[in-house]
Amino acid sequence: MMRREFQNRRDVIIEKLNAIPGVTCLKPQGAFYVFPNITGLFEKKWRGKKIANSEDVTDFLLEEARVSVVAGSCFGDDSYIRFSYATSLRNIEKGMDLIQEALKKLT
């Protein structure tokens, strides 16, 4: 039962991430993390500052969406950020809605 639940959570977060312009996410083969490519967000501006790397994206998401993710630079690739989907489907959907709303602030 939990395996199906995690598959559903994974599928929802991947679908929502891939719907964001500038973000692409492949389906992971294990664990309960996704690692979307966010390079399409680089060069966008937030509060007059260009987003240049995964740490800038994580700072933006924490401050504007109140969603915490981990910079890909912590895992050796600055083109990505890491999300966990080891939470409820409701929290995933709420977090993704907050992210999509925050991204509207980028220019």
Buried (B, 14 or more C-beta within 10 A) or exposed (E): EEEEEEEEBBEBBBEBBEEBEBBBBEEEEEEBBBBBBBBBBBEBEBEEEEBEBBBBBBBBBEEBBEBEBBBBBBBEBBBBBBBBBEBEEEEBBEBBEBBBEBBEEBE
